[in-house]
Amino acid sequence: MHVHVNAATSVDGKLSSRRREQIKISGDNDFARVDEIRANSDAVLVGVGTVLADDPQLALDASKHVAAREARGESPHPARVVADSRARTPVDARILNDVAETYVLVSEAAPADRIDTLEAAGATVVVAGDERVSFPEAFESLEVEGVERLMVEGGGEVIFSLFSDELVDELTLYVGSMVIGGRDAPTLADGEGFTEQFPRLSLRDVERVDDGVLLTYDC
């Protein structure tokens, strides 16, 4: 599986403010770029924190991308994947609508009644890991379902875990010309943080997009 992490941060590395509110960091050209990455992916992954804070649908915006996928014999929109160790995804979340297939990754610690509720709402639940989602195990299950190219849109806890598990193949990072600040504001990679053996990336490209910079790394 090819795992492509895409994110937008402020110049001080923040994904949003300490209030965890959705902030527009990039512009229209970058939004179009992100939509194209989604269109070329089999599935798009976010953490449950993103679902609770932003209620994203993760569907394609441009009709041309929908038409291109259908012409290739694919579903109109890529599948949605939620990393949700305790099965906290609300049943009325937009990510569970019938626009596209949705997988919810949970751990063994997820309450059985919550798993049943999510399945009744139309989600395919993948159990992987004891207390937290085991991404290596979960990704093996997704590959069986035909997911070969996975786009990851956050948040910081998920991205840290993927780097920790050495699962990231590519990172595209848009750095917007703004400062958000705040010691409690989420960053690109939160979690416990690395104290040794820091992941090293290889910078492939630098490009000016809108009023910011797009950095592309091989991981």
Salt bridges, closest charged atoms under 4 A:
ASP30 OD1 - ARG33 NE 2.72
GLU74 OE1 - ARG69 NH1 3.50
GLU74 OE1 - ARG72 NH2 3.16
GLU131 OE1 - ARG86 NH2 2.83
GLU153 OE2 - ARG38 NE 2.61
GLU170 OE1 - HIS2 NE2 2.99
GLU170 OE1 - HIS4 ND1 3.69
GLU170 OE2 - ARG204 NH2 3.31
ASP211 OD1 - ARG208 NH2 3.37
ASP218 OD1 - ARG204 NH2 2.68
